Amino acid sequence: MNKLYSNIISILKDDGRTPPETVAVMLGKPLKEITDALADMEKSGVLAKYTVLVNESRLGSDGVQALIEVKVSPQFSHGFDSIAQDIYQFDEVKSVYLMSGAYDLAVFIEGKTLREVAGFVSEKLSVMDKVLSTATHFILKKYKSDGVVLEDEKSKRLAVNP
């Protein structure tokens, strides 16, 4: 990846709404060079999606998010890719990562209720042929996400002294 692409990506990671005109000014480049670079990165899949980070707690959202550790039996000549693909096809699944360590895949899912998430694990995920075991961890509170602190300074509790 060239330096221009890296610089553009750095700006967009900080604020994905930065218009190409502003990026051009920030980098001291012609607008056409920036728009061509953006089009190339979009076409090649380097820029997969422009998105927004939402502080769900500010919305009063009652949704449930969970991290599921999954141990699998990799398939001959496909490794972990085939089972990961089977898992990420489910609408509930937001992210899937191959991991090193105690488990093979980290699966992040979202549901409306604890029961819905539990149903996904027991009825869809754990019954898959290559899944050996799962461990579900519910996300109780997000303090920082994608480099952004989500908690107000005012809401922090005072330290408790004995």
Short mmCIF file of the C-alpha atoms (twelve columns), coordinates in Angstrom:
data_MODEL
# 
_entry.id   MODEL 
# 
loop_
_atom_site.group_PDB 
_atom_site.id 
_atom_site.type_symbol 
_atom_site.label_atom_id 
_atom_site.label_alt_id 
_atom_site.label_comp_id 
_atom_site.label_asym_id 
_atom_site.label_seq_id 
_atom_site.Cartn_x 
_atom_site.Cartn_y 
_atom_site.Cartn_z 
_atom_site.pdbx_PDB_model_num 
ATOM 1   C CA . MET A 1   0.000   0.000   0.000  1 
ATOM 2   C CA . ASN A 2   1.397   3.373   -0.891 1 
ATOM 3   C CA . LYS A 3   1.799   6.327   1.443  1 
ATOM 4   C CA . LEU A 4   -1.128  8.268   -0.047 1 
ATOM 5   C CA . TYR A 5   -3.522  5.390   0.613  1 
ATOM 6   C CA . SER A 6   -2.196  5.016   4.164  1 
ATOM 7   C CA . ASN A 7   -2.676  8.727   4.839  1 
ATOM 8   C CA . ILE A 8   -6.226  8.721   3.455  1 
ATOM 9   C CA . ILE A 9   -7.115  5.651   5.510  1 
ATOM 10  C CA . SER A 10  -5.710  7.273   8.647  1 
ATOM 11  C CA . ILE A 11  -7.928  10.331  8.129  1 
ATOM 12  C CA . LEU A 12  -11.029 8.234   7.415  1 
ATOM 13  C CA . LYS A 13  -10.425 6.000   10.445 1 
ATOM 14  C CA . ASP A 14  -10.522 9.116   12.597 1 
ATOM 15  C CA . ASP A 15  -13.656 10.473  10.879 1 
ATOM 16  C CA . GLY A 16  -15.278 8.534   8.055  1 
ATOM 17  C CA . ARG A 17  -17.387 11.554  7.118  1 
ATOM 18  C CA . THR A 18  -14.364 13.626  6.082  1 
ATOM 19  C CA . PRO A 19  -15.155 14.820  2.546  1 
ATOM 20  C CA . PRO A 20  -12.604 14.227  -0.225 1 
ATOM 21  C CA . GLU A 21  -12.114 18.003  -0.530 1 
ATOM 22  C CA . THR A 22  -10.996 18.195  3.094  1 
ATOM 23  C CA . VAL A 23  -8.748  15.142  2.698  1 
ATOM 24  C CA . ALA A 24  -7.115  16.815  -0.304 1 
ATOM 25  C CA . VAL A 25  -6.436  19.982  1.703  1 
ATOM 26  C CA . MET A 26  -5.146  18.012  4.697  1 
ATOM 27  C CA . LEU A 27  -2.718  16.057  2.516  1 
ATOM 28  C CA . GLY A 28  -1.828  18.917  0.160  1 
ATOM 29  C CA . LYS A 29  -2.915  16.876  -2.870 1 
ATOM 30  C CA . PRO A 30  -5.171  17.656  -5.833 1 
ATOM 31  C CA . LEU A 31  -8.815  16.664  -5.335 1 
ATOM 32  C CA . LYS A 32  -8.723  14.404  -8.413 1 
ATOM 33  C CA . GLU A 33  -5.816  12.410  -6.947 1 
ATOM 34  C CA . ILE A 34  -7.806  11.860  -3.730 1 
ATOM 35  C CA . THR A 35  -11.054 10.893  -5.488 1 
ATOM 36  C CA . ASP A 36  -9.162  8.519   -7.793 1 
ATOM 37  C CA . ALA A 37  -7.423  6.929   -4.791 1 
ATOM 38  C CA . LEU A 38  -10.739 6.558   -2.936 1 
ATOM 39  C CA . ALA A 39  -12.394 4.992   -5.988 1 
ATOM 40  C CA . ASP A 40  -9.484  2.577   -6.387 1 
ATOM 41  C CA . MET A 41  -9.550  1.576   -2.701 1 
ATOM 42  C CA . GLU A 42  -13.322 1.051   -2.839 1 
ATOM 43  C CA . LYS A 43  -13.123 -1.002  -6.034 1 
ATOM 44  C CA . SER A 44  -10.277 -3.189  -4.716 1 
ATOM 45  C CA . GLY A 45  -12.026 -3.762  -1.375 1 
ATOM 46  C CA . VAL A 46  -9.420  -1.958  0.735  1 
ATOM 47  C CA . LEU A 47  -12.238 0.325   1.880  1 
ATOM 48  C CA . ALA A 48  -14.884 -2.286  2.603  1 
ATOM 49  C CA . LYS A 49  -17.535 -0.054  4.177  1 
ATOM 50  C CA . TYR A 50  -18.072 3.406   5.613  1 
ATOM 51  C CA . THR A 51  -19.790 3.101   8.968  1 
ATOM 52  C CA . VAL A 52  -20.727 4.914   12.149 1 
ATOM 53  C CA . LEU A 53  -19.929 4.108   15.787 1 
ATOM 54  C CA . VAL A 54  -23.058 4.372   17.941 1 
ATOM 55  C CA . ASN A 55  -23.004 4.677   21.720 1 
ATOM 56  C CA . GLU A 56  -25.918 2.275   22.319 1 
ATOM 57  C CA . SER A 57  -26.180 3.170   26.005 1 
ATOM 58  C CA . ARG A 58  -27.144 6.734   25.034 1 
ATOM 59  C CA . LEU A 59  -30.047 5.385   22.986 1 
ATOM 60  C CA . GLY A 60  -31.419 3.328   25.842 1 
ATOM 61  C CA . SER A 61  -31.035 0.291   23.606 1 
ATOM 62  C CA . ASP A 62  -32.024 -2.999  25.195 1 
ATOM 63  C CA . GLY A 63  -30.220 -5.157  22.653 1 
ATOM 64  C CA . VAL A 64  -27.826 -7.885  23.736 1 
ATOM 65  C CA . GLN A 65  -24.319 -8.412  22.420 1 
ATOM 66  C CA . ALA A 66  -22.159 -11.422 23.095 1 
ATOM 67  C CA . LEU A 67  -18.720 -12.827 22.377 1 
ATOM 68  C CA . ILE A 68  -18.799 -16.546 21.713 1 
ATOM 69  C CA . GLU A 69  -15.577 -18.513 21.895 1 
ATOM 70  C CA . VAL A 70  -15.808 -21.417 19.470 1 
ATOM 71  C CA . LYS A 71  -13.586 -24.499 19.249 1 
ATOM 72  C CA . VAL A 72  -13.866 -26.247 15.904 1 
ATOM 73  C CA . SER A 73  -12.454 -29.186 14.032 1 
ATOM 74  C CA . PRO A 74  -10.817 -27.712 10.922 1 
ATOM 75  C CA . GLN A 75  -11.607 -29.349 7.602  1 
ATOM 76  C CA . PHE A 76  -8.951  -30.989 5.465  1 
ATOM 77  C CA . SER A 77  -7.677  -28.619 2.741  1 
ATOM 78  C CA . HIS A 78  -10.016 -25.838 3.951  1 
ATOM 79  C CA . GLY A 79  -8.686  -25.273 7.468  1 
ATOM 80  C CA . PHE A 80  -10.837 -22.870 9.425  1 
ATOM 81  C CA . ASP A 81  -12.092 -20.861 6.440  1 
ATOM 82  C CA . SER A 82  -15.019 -23.115 5.556  1 
ATOM 83  C CA . ILE A 83  -16.468 -23.272 9.081  1 
ATOM 84  C CA . ALA A 84  -15.933 -19.520 9.561  1 
ATOM 85  C CA . GLN A 85  -17.848 -18.913 6.351  1 
ATOM 86  C CA . ASP A 86  -20.706 -21.136 7.535  1 
ATOM 87  C CA . ILE A 87  -20.865 -19.163 10.789 1 
ATOM 88  C CA . TYR A 88  -20.712 -15.650 9.344  1 
ATOM 89  C CA . GLN A 89  -23.678 -16.361 7.062  1 
ATOM 90  C CA . PHE A 90  -26.075 -16.011 10.027 1 
ATOM 91  C CA . ASP A 91  -27.737 -12.579 10.355 1 
ATOM 92  C CA . GLU A 92  -27.071 -12.496 14.102 1 
ATOM 93  C CA . VAL A 93  -23.312 -12.689 13.528 1 
ATOM 94  C CA . LYS A 94  -21.605 -9.298  13.315 1 
ATOM 95  C CA . SER A 95  -17.930 -10.391 13.299 1 
ATOM 96  C CA . VAL A 96  -15.884 -13.592 13.142 1 
ATOM 97  C CA . TYR A 97  -12.147 -13.776 13.864 1 
ATOM 98  C CA . LEU A 98  -9.640  -16.632 13.731 1 
ATOM 99  C CA . MET A 99  -7.790  -16.634 17.055 1 
ATOM 100 C CA . SER A 100 -4.697  -18.114 18.581 1 
ATOM 101 C CA . GLY A 101 -4.900  -19.586 22.061 1 
ATOM 102 C CA . ALA A 102 -7.569  -21.554 23.873 1 
ATOM 103 C CA . TYR A 103 -10.272 -21.301 21.217 1 
ATOM 104 C CA . ASP A 104 -10.274 -21.093 17.425 1 
ATOM 105 C CA . LEU A 105 -12.905 -18.516 16.502 1 
ATOM 106 C CA . ALA A 106 -14.246 -15.412 18.211 1 
ATOM 107 C CA . VAL A 107 -17.827 -14.768 17.118 1 
ATOM 108 C CA . PHE A 108 -19.560 -11.504 18.015 1 
ATOM 109 C CA . ILE A 109 -23.342 -11.562 17.775 1 
ATOM 110 C CA . GLU A 110 -26.273 -9.280  18.496 1 
ATOM 111 C CA . GLY A 111 -29.804 -10.150 19.528 1 
ATOM 112 C CA . LYS A 112 -32.840 -8.483  21.041 1 
ATOM 113 C CA . THR A 113 -32.860 -10.562 24.243 1 
ATOM 114 C CA . LEU A 114 -30.686 -12.958 26.236 1 
ATOM 115 C CA . ARG A 115 -33.074 -15.723 25.203 1 
ATOM 116 C CA . GLU A 116 -32.565 -14.901 21.528 1 
ATOM 117 C CA . VAL A 117 -28.779 -15.027 21.865 1 
ATOM 118 C CA . ALA A 118 -28.966 -18.259 23.858 1 
ATOM 119 C CA . GLY A 119 -31.246 -19.713 21.176 1 
ATOM 120 C CA . PHE A 120 -28.760 -18.819 18.474 1 
ATOM 121 C CA . VAL A 121 -25.966 -20.588 20.348 1 
ATOM 122 C CA . SER A 122 -27.967 -23.697 21.219 1 
ATOM 123 C CA . GLU A 123 -30.002 -24.081 18.020 1 
ATOM 124 C CA . LYS A 124 -27.724 -22.801 15.269 1 
ATOM 125 C CA . LEU A 125 -24.089 -22.578 16.341 1 
ATOM 126 C CA . SER A 126 -23.355 -25.425 18.742 1 
ATOM 127 C CA . VAL A 127 -25.181 -27.985 16.569 1 
ATOM 128 C CA . MET A 128 -22.931 -27.408 13.548 1 
ATOM 129 C CA . ASP A 129 -20.919 -30.491 12.567 1 
ATOM 130 C CA . LYS A 130 -17.449 -29.019 13.012 1 
ATOM 131 C CA . VAL A 131 -18.184 -27.093 16.228 1 
ATOM 132 C CA . LEU A 132 -16.652 -28.888 19.213 1 
ATOM 133 C CA . SER A 133 -17.573 -26.433 21.979 1 
ATOM 134 C CA . THR A 134 -18.679 -22.878 22.700 1 
ATOM 135 C CA . ALA A 135 -18.360 -20.445 25.589 1 
ATOM 136 C CA . THR A 136 -20.665 -17.430 25.584 1 
ATOM 137 C CA . HIS A 137 -19.750 -14.120 27.218 1 
ATOM 138 C CA . PHE A 138 -22.390 -11.390 27.332 1 
ATOM 139 C CA . ILE A 139 -21.209 -7.808  26.948 1 
ATOM 140 C CA . LEU A 140 -22.459 -5.928  29.985 1 
ATOM 141 C CA . LYS A 141 -21.041 -2.478  29.290 1 
ATOM 142 C CA . LYS A 142 -18.801 -0.877  26.698 1 
ATOM 143 C CA . TYR A 143 -16.224 1.571   27.986 1 
ATOM 144 C CA . LYS A 144 -14.242 2.058   24.773 1 
ATOM 145 C CA . SER A 145 -15.002 0.879   21.249 1 
ATOM 146 C CA . ASP A 146 -12.899 1.338   18.109 1 
ATOM 147 C CA . GLY A 147 -10.626 3.750   19.955 1 
ATOM 148 C CA . VAL A 148 -13.493 5.937   21.221 1 
ATOM 149 C CA . VAL A 149 -14.235 6.295   24.938 1 
ATOM 150 C CA . LEU A 150 -17.989 5.856   25.356 1 
ATOM 151 C CA . GLU A 151 -18.334 6.709   29.044 1 
ATOM 152 C CA . ASP A 152 -18.831 10.282  30.260 1 
ATOM 153 C CA . GLU A 153 -16.194 11.634  32.613 1 
ATOM 154 C CA . LYS A 154 -19.086 12.862  34.823 1 
ATOM 155 C CA . SER A 155 -20.508 9.368   35.207 1 
ATOM 156 C CA . LYS A 156 -17.349 7.935   36.720 1 
ATOM 157 C CA . ARG A 157 -17.637 6.884   40.335 1 
ATOM 158 C CA . LEU A 158 -15.372 8.144   43.032 1 
ATOM 159 C CA . ALA A 159 -12.814 5.718   44.374 1 
ATOM 160 C CA . VAL A 160 -13.957 3.912   47.499 1 
ATOM 161 C CA . ASN A 161 -11.524 4.160   50.400 1 
ATOM 162 C CA . PRO A 162 -11.791 1.899   53.440 1 
# 
